[in-house]
Amino acid sequence: MKKEAEKQSAAGKISSIIFLILSVILGIFAIIIGILAIFYKKYLFVVLFILLGVFTFLPRKLIKIANWKKFLIGLGIFILISIMSAALNWDWSSNDNFVYHNMQETFILNTGTSNLSLIIYNTTKEETILVNGQEKTTTGYFLIINGEITNLGNSPVSVNPAYDIIDNQNQTYAGLGSSIAQESLQPNLGKQGYFVFELPDSAQGMKFRIKDEFAIHVIDLGM
């Protein structure tokens, strides 16, 4: 009987240690997600996940529940928070933080490895453009968005940001090309360039959008 009791006691200790380790892993995972939520400005989930992480690290003597119960409670809370996130339709992998700018305003693009400054000077309309040395025409018009970009980092960087135009009917238009994304940008050297779009004559209320690692920058083109 004594040996059997000792075996059960040893098994109980091993089980407690296993659930303690699982609780620690869950807590670390929750805190990491909470920190990542800061970059997406999901502050409600920052608080919830960090509180969950703190709970999983509380000592058994303080909360007075078995390690297996603490792990199951923590796991249940984690699932509940995840369901809340899905219910609110917040995709944490997407970038839905919009920052608005005016023409002639310099703003920062964060590429994750370096910062770039960008300013949109003006726009011009063209009936024809040259593409690979050949003249291209359209039933609408070509919109040229002129600006200047500067690499604020300490080493050359190549950029290829996602960008488009959205009108007042929420219709989006992809770009035909950009001179800004064709070359490496040297440190502290401004480079003037352009973005080209083909648009219908009916498009109105257009805004230029360009995306970096943490935000979608929106510039009202005044058209």
C-alpha positions in Angstrom: 0.0 0.0 0.0 2.8 2.4 0.9 4.6 1.7 -2.4 1.3 2.2 -4.3 0.8 5.5 -2.5 4.3 6.6 -3.3 3.8 5.8 -7.0 0.5 7.8 -7.1 2.3 10.7 -5.3 5.1 10.6 -7.8 2.7 10.5 -10.7 0.8 13.4 -9.3 4.0 15.5 -9.0 5.0 14.7 -12.6 1.5 15.6 -13.8 1.6 18.8 -11.8 5.0 19.7 -13.4 3.7 19.0 -16.9 0.7 21.2 -16.4 2.9 23.9 -14.9 5.1 23.8 -18.0 2.1 24.0 -20.2 0.7 27.0 -18.3 4.1 28.8 -18.7 4.1 28.1 -22.4 0.5 29.4 -22.7 1.4 32.5 -20.7 4.4 33.3 -22.8 2.4 32.8 -26.0 -0.4 35.1 -24.6 2.1 37.8 -23.7 3.8 37.7 -27.1 0.4 38.1 -28.8 -0.4 40.9 -26.5 2.8 42.7 -27.4 2.1 42.2 -31.1 -1.4 43.6 -30.7 0.2 47.0 -29.7 1.5 47.4 -33.3 -2.0 46.9 -34.7 -3.5 49.2 -32.0 -5.8 46.5 -30.7 -5.5 47.8 -27.1 -8.4 45.8 -25.7 -6.6 42.6 -26.7 -3.3 43.9 -25.5 -4.8 44.1 -22.0 -6.7 40.8 -22.2 -3.7 38.7 -23.4 -1.2 40.3 -21.0 -3.6 39.7 -18.1 -4.0 36.1 -19.2 -0.2 35.8 -19.3 0.1 37.2 -15.8 -2.6 34.8 -14.5 -0.7 31.8 -15.9 2.5 32.9 -14.0 0.7 33.3 -10.6 2.2 30.8 -8.1 0.0 28.0 -6.8 0.2 29.2 -3.2 -1.4 32.5 -4.2 -4.3 31.4 -6.3 -4.7 28.0 -4.4 -5.8 25.9 -7.4 -4.1 22.9 -8.9 -1.8 23.4 -11.9 -4.0 21.4 -14.2 -7.0 23.6 -13.3 -5.0 26.7 -13.9 -3.9 25.5 -17.3 -7.5 24.6 -18.3 -8.8 27.9 -17.1 -6.1 29.8 -19.0 -6.7 27.7 -22.1 -10.4 28.4 -21.9 -9.8 32.2 -21.5 -7.4 32.1 -24.5 -10.1 30.4 -26.6 -12.7 32.9 -25.5 -10.5 35.9 -26.4 -9.8 34.4 -29.8 -13.5 34.0 -30.4 -14.1 37.6 -29.4 -11.4 38.7 -31.9 -13.1 36.7 -34.7 -16.6 38.0 -33.7 -15.3 41.6 -34.0 -13.9 40.6 -37.4 -10.4 41.9 -36.5 -7.8 40.2 -38.7 -4.6 40.6 -36.8 -2.6 39.7 -39.9 -4.0 42.6 -41.8 -3.1 46.2 -41.7 -6.2 48.3 -41.1 -4.6 51.4 -39.5 -5.3 54.3 -41.8 -3.3 57.5 -41.5 -4.4 60.5 -43.5 -2.2 63.1 -45.1 -2.5 66.1 -47.4 -0.8 66.9 -50.6 2.6 68.6 -50.0 2.9 66.9 -46.6 5.9 64.8 -45.8 5.2 61.5 -44.0 7.2 58.4 -42.9 6.9 55.0 -44.5 8.2 52.2 -42.2 9.5 49.3 -44.2 10.4 47.3 -41.1 14.1 47.6 -41.8 14.4 51.4 -42.4 12.3 54.5 -42.6 11.5 56.4 -45.7 10.1 59.9 -46.1 7.6 60.5 -48.9 5.9 63.6 -50.1 3.3 63.8 -52.9 3.7 67.1 -54.8 1.0 67.1 -57.4 -0.9 65.2 -60.1 -1.0 65.5 -63.9 -3.4 64.0 -66.5 -2.2 62.5 -69.7 -4.1 61.1 -72.7 -1.2 58.9 -73.8 1.9 57.5 -72.1 5.0 55.7 -73.2 5.3 52.0 -72.0 8.5 50.2 -73.0 9.0 52.8 -75.8 5.5 52.3 -77.2 2.7 54.8 -77.0 -0.3 53.6 -74.9 -3.7 55.2 -75.2 -6.9 54.8 -73.1 -10.6 55.6 -73.3 -10.2 57.4 -69.9 -7.0 59.1 -68.9 -3.7 58.4 -67.3 -3.1 60.0 -63.9 0.5 60.7 -62.9 1.1 61.2 -59.2 4.4 63.0 -58.7 6.4 62.9 -55.5 9.8 62.5 -53.8 11.0 59.7 -51.6 14.1 59.7 -49.3 15.8 56.9 -47.5 16.4 57.9 -43.9 18.4 54.8 -43.1 22.1 54.2 -43.2 22.3 51.8 -46.1 20.7 51.4 -49.6 17.2 50.0 -49.6 14.9 48.8 -52.4 11.2 49.5 -51.9 8.2 48.0 -53.6 5.2 49.2 -51.5 1.7 48.2 -52.2 -0.4 51.2 -53.5 -3.6 52.0 -55.2 -6.3 54.6 -55.7 -9.8 54.5 -54.2 -12.7 56.8 -55.4 -15.8 58.0 -53.6 -17.7 54.8 -54.8 -15.1 52.6 -53.0 -13.8 51.4 -56.4 -10.1 50.7 -56.3 -7.6 51.1 -59.2 -4.3 49.4 -59.4 -1.2 51.2 -60.5 0.4 50.7 -63.9 3.9 51.3 -62.6 6.1 53.5 -60.4 9.6 54.9 -61.0 10.1 55.0 -57.2 10.1 51.2 -56.9 12.6 50.7 -59.8 15.9 51.5 -58.1 17.8 51.2 -54.8 17.5 54.3 -52.6 20.7 55.6 -51.3 20.9 56.9 -47.7 19.8 60.6 -47.3 19.4 61.1 -51.0 16.0 62.2 -52.2 14.6 60.7 -55.4 11.8 62.3 -57.4 9.4 59.8 -59.0 5.9 59.1 -60.0 3.0 56.6 -59.8 0.9 55.9 -62.9 -2.8 55.0 -63.0 -5.3 54.4 -65.8 -8.7 55.8 -64.7 -12.1 56.3 -66.2 -13.4 59.8 -66.7 -16.2 59.1 -64.3 -13.9 58.5 -61.3 -14.3 61.2 -58.6 -13.2 61.9 -55.0 -10.0 60.0 -55.5 -7.5 59.2 -52.8 -4.0 57.7 -53.2 -3.2 54.9 -50.7 0.3 53.5 -50.0 1.0 50.8 -47.4 3.9 50.2 -45.0 4.5 47.7 -42.3 2.2 49.3 -39.8 -0.2 51.6 -41.6 -2.0 52.5 -44.8 -1.3 56.1 -45.7 -4.1 57.9 -47.5 -3.6 61.2 -49.5 -6.6 63.1 -50.8 -5.8 64.0 -54.4 -8.4 66.8 -54.5 -10.0 65.3 -57.7 
